[in-house]
Amino acid sequence: MGRDKALLPYQGSTFLNHLISLLLPCVESLIVVLGHHAAEIAASLPAAGGLSIVTNPDYKRGMLTSLQAGLSAAREAPAILFTLVDLPAVRAQTIDRLVEEFFRHNPALAIPRYGQRRGHPVLLSGRIAREILALPPGSSAKEVIRSHLEETRFVDVDDPGVLRDIDLPADYEALLGDRGDGADS
């Protein structure tokens, strides 16, 4: 992308602060895992109860290390909702529905699905979190998730934002155009 995705302007905020505003009302506590430019990004975060920051010193070793850092900090939680900062377009109703379905059906995982494609955020049980924590370096959390597909609750949603991964400048410009946002907002 050429710049920190967490700090990209979005809906009058940044990607990360927008996600915080969506997630914080749905969870008991929210852990933000930072790596590259951690101090700069941490300085941009709101002072909010229930929000804590974990710095991953091994972020250069891959995304799994950041996920494991967050899961380790939430070790006692019975369920953990996680997402990536570059999927900011998910709707609040989708998160509410995912949480509702998870606690109604008690699956190993709850994953939103739009048009038969799986997306984010993902809600997982403490048991699945422990399996991800046990993965060796170089592995992927997808290995654990795939091994539990029969125990997964797929939640069909009318929300393309669960798939809207912003990796390239063109993706970002398209996102802003779809929302009627300006990059200066």
Disulfide bonds with the S-S distance in Angstrom:
none
